[in-house]
């Protein structure tokens, strides 16, 4: 592992708290000697624990030292006189209570050390888990975005290939429908295959209609208009749209009708027309 892996693994906190196995201790001591940043993190963790223990420690009473010395002198005198009695049968004394309390303080300090080590270890693991979870969510979101974009590009590529096939098909007749006098800048192209009766329309230039209006394609057959269907415009519309099929036509035209189309063309709203 590298220095970053040691720092983020939680082994430093386990080592400082005294819970590390012999193999973990050897591994970390080697890393401390090899990586200055690991050594710095170890020193920082050790100082944090020491500060916490000092903060929580209890200062012994000022008379404790004098009581201990008195107890030791008394025991030495009793031993010399042959009157010393084993400690197990000596009744509880204030000095004995002080010694017991002092021992319990050391036990409490050790417990606090383990508690701090466990808390630091838990915090480190929780931080790592949270970080990994955030990374996973970010990667998942990024993958979802990439997948969506890839699907959109694939669809557009397939449409482009289909459009190219239509335009390059030698069986297709191309009809350029120029704008009428009322709409001179309008331009629409129709691709018609008399053999398969397929008809496709491509909008070159048409103004965007209001939401309640829609363009409609017409084919003139024996002097009568035949509905070829409505088509979409704008950025969301396909470049080449398939219309109704027809096997015979003399010309095509486009009018602006109410949304959904009309059974008869509105002649004063004819935007383009073109003979075959």
C-alpha positions in Angstrom: 0.0 0.0 0.0 1.0 3.6 -0.5 1.1 6.3 2.1 -2.5 7.4 1.3 -3.8 3.9 1.7 -2.2 3.5 5.1 -3.7 6.9 6.3 -7.2 6.1 5.0 -7.3 2.4 6.1 -7.7 3.1 9.9 -4.7 1.1 10.8 -3.0 4.1 12.5 -5.9 4.6 14.9 -6.0 0.8 15.7 -2.2 0.9 16.3 -2.4 3.9 18.6 -5.3 2.5 20.6 -3.3 -0.7 21.2 -5.7 -3.0 19.3 -3.5 -3.8 16.4 -2.2 -7.3 15.8 1.5 -8.1 15.7 1.4 -8.2 11.9 -0.4 -4.9 11.7 2.1 -3.3 14.1 5.1 -4.5 12.0 3.4 -3.3 8.8 2.6 0.2 10.2 6.0 0.6 11.8 7.6 -0.2 8.4 5.3 2.4 6.8 6.1 5.0 9.4 9.8 4.6 8.7 9.2 4.6 4.9 6.6 7.4 4.5 7.0 10.8 6.2 3.3 11.6 5.7 2.4 8.3 7.5 4.7 9.2 10.4 3.2 12.7 10.6 -0.3 11.2 10.7 0.8 8.8 13.4 2.2 11.6 15.5 -1.0 13.6 15.0 -3.2 10.7 16.1 -1.1 9.9 19.1 -1.2 13.6 20.2 -4.9 13.7 19.8 -5.3 10.7 22.1 -2.9 12.1 24.6 -4.7 15.4 24.7 -8.0 13.7 25.2 -6.7 11.5 28.1 -5.1 14.6 29.7 -8.3 16.5 29.3 -10.3 13.8 31.0 -7.7 12.9 33.7 -8.2 13.6 37.5 -5.4 15.3 39.5 -4.6 13.2 42.6 -5.0 15.0 46.0 -1.9 16.8 47.4 -1.8 14.6 50.5 -1.6 11.3 48.5 2.2 11.2 48.5 2.5 11.8 52.3 -0.1 9.1 53.0 1.8 6.6 50.8 5.1 7.3 52.5 3.5 6.9 55.9 2.0 3.6 54.9 5.3 2.4 53.6 7.1 3.4 56.8 4.5 1.7 58.9 4.8 -1.6 56.9 8.7 -1.4 57.2 8.5 -0.9 60.9 6.0 -3.8 61.3 8.2 -6.1 59.3 11.2 -5.2 61.4 9.2 -5.8 64.7 7.7 -9.1 63.3 4.2 -7.7 63.7 3.4 -7.3 60.0 0.1 -8.8 59.0 -0.7 -9.8 55.4 -2.6 -7.1 53.5 -5.5 -9.5 52.8 -6.6 -9.4 56.4 -6.0 -5.7 57.0 -9.3 -3.9 57.3 -10.0 -1.1 54.8 -8.1 2.1 55.6 -8.1 5.5 54.1 -4.7 4.9 52.6 -5.9 1.6 51.1 -8.9 3.4 49.6 -6.5 5.9 48.0 -4.4 3.1 46.5 -7.5 1.4 45.2 -8.8 4.7 43.8 -5.5 5.3 42.1 -5.6 1.9 40.5 -9.1 2.5 39.2 -7.9 5.8 37.8 -5.3 3.9 35.7 -8.0 1.4 34.6 -10.2 4.3 33.7 -7.4 6.0 31.7 -6.8 2.8 29.8 -10.6 2.4 29.1 -10.7 6.0 27.9 -7.7 5.2 25.6 -9.5 2.3 24.1 -12.7 4.3 23.8 -10.9 7.1 22.0 -9.2 4.6 19.7 -12.5 2.9 18.9 -14.2 6.3 18.3 -11.4 7.4 16.0 -11.5 4.1 14.1 -15.2 4.3 13.7 -15.0 7.9 12.5 -12.3 7.0 10.0 -14.3 4.0 8.7 -17.5 6.0 8.6 -15.7 8.8 6.7 -14.3 6.3 4.2 -17.7 4.7 3.7 -19.4 8.0 3.2 -16.7 9.0 0.7 -16.9 5.8 -1.2 -20.7 6.1 -1.3 -20.5 9.6 -2.7 -18.0 8.4 -5.3 -20.2 5.5 -6.2 -23.2 7.8 -6.6 -21.2 10.3 -8.6 -19.9 7.5 -10.9 -23.4 6.0 -11.2 -24.9 9.4 -12.1 -22.1 10.0 -14.6 -22.6 6.6 -16.1 -26.3 7.2 -16.4 -25.7 10.5 -18.1 -23.1 8.9 -20.5 -25.6 6.1 -21.2 -28.4 8.6 -22.0 -26.1 10.7 -24.2 -24.8 7.5 -25.9 -28.4 6.3 -26.6 -29.3 9.8 -28.0 -26.3 9.8 -30.3 -27.0 6.3 -31.4 -30.5 7.2 -32.3 -29.4 10.3 -34.2 -26.7 8.2 -36.0 -29.4 5.7 -37.0 -31.7 8.4 -38.3 -28.8 10.0 -40.2 -28.0 6.7 -41.9 -31.7 6.2 -42.8 -31.9 9.8 -44.2 -28.7 9.2 -46.2 -30.2 5.9 -47.6 -33.4 7.8 -48.6 -31.5 10.6 -50.3 -29.1 8.4 -52.2 -31.7 5.9 -53.3 -31.8 6.1 -57.2 -35.5 5.1 -57.2 -36.4 8.3 -55.3 -37.7 11.3 -57.2 -36.7 14.6 -55.6 -39.3 17.4 -55.7 -38.1 20.9 -54.7 -41.1 22.9 -53.6 -40.4 26.6 -53.8 -42.2 29.3 -51.8 -45.4 30.9 -53.2 -45.8 34.6 -53.8 -47.1 35.1 -50.2 -44.2 33.1 -48.7 -41.3 33.5 -51.1 -38.5 32.3 -48.7 -40.2 29.0 -47.9 -38.6 25.8 -49.2 -39.5 22.1 -48.6 -38.2 19.0 -50.4 -40.2 15.9 -51.1 -38.6 12.5 -51.8 -41.1 10.1 -53.6 -40.5 6.5 -54.7 -43.2 5.7 -57.3 -42.4 2.0 -57.1 -42.7 1.6 -53.3 -45.2 4.5 -53.1 -43.1 5.9 -50.1 -43.1 9.6 -49.6 -40.8 11.6 -47.3 -40.6 15.3 -46.6 -37.7 17.4 -45.5 -38.2 21.0 -44.2 -35.6 23.3 -45.6 -37.2 26.6 -44.5 -40.6 27.1 -42.9 -41.6 29.6 -40.2 -42.5 28.0 -36.9 -46.3 27.8 -36.6 -48.3 28.7 -33.5 -49.1 25.8 -31.1 -52.7 25.4 -32.6 -51.4 25.2 -36.2 -49.6 22.5 -38.2 -48.2 22.1 -41.7 -49.9 19.6 -44.0 -48.6 17.9 -47.2 -50.8 17.5 -50.2 -50.4 15.5 -53.5 -52.3 16.6 -56.6 -53.8 13.5 -58.3 -55.8 14.1 -61.5 -56.2 17.7 -60.4 -57.6 16.9 -56.9 -55.7 17.3 -53.6 -55.0 14.2 -51.6 -54.1 14.4 -47.9 -50.6 13.1 -47.3 -50.6 13.9 -43.6 -49.2 16.5 -41.2 -45.6 16.9 -40.2 -43.6 18.5 -37.4 -41.2 21.5 -37.5 -38.7 22.9 -35.1 -35.5 21.6 -33.4 -37.2 18.5 -32.0 -38.6 17.3 -35.4 -36.8 14.7 -37.5 -34.9 15.9 -40.5 -36.7 13.7 -42.9 -40.3 12.6 -42.0 -42.3 9.8 -43.6 -45.7 10.8 -45.0 -48.6 8.8 -46.3 -47.9 6.6 -49.4 -49.1 7.4 -52.9 -48.5 5.7 -56.3 -49.4 8.6 -58.6 -49.1 12.3 -58.3 -48.6 15.3 -60.5 -47.3 17.8 -57.9 -47.0 18.3 -54.1 -47.9 21.3 -52.0 -47.8 22.4 -48.3 -50.4 24.4 -46.5 -50.8 25.6 -42.9 -53.8 24.1 -41.2 -55.3 23.7 -37.8 -53.4 21.2 -35.6 -54.1 17.7 -36.7 -54.8 18.6 -40.3 -57.8 19.5 -42.5 -59.8 17.4 -45.1 -59.4 20.2 -47.6 -56.4 22.5 -48.2 -56.6 26.2 -47.2 -55.3 27.7 -50.5 -54.5 31.2 -49.1 -52.2 29.4 -46.6 -50.2 27.5 -49.2 -46.6 28.0 -48.5 -44.8 25.9 -51.1 -45.7 23.9 -54.2 -43.7 21.9 -56.8 -44.4 19.9 -59.9 -42.9 16.4 -60.4 
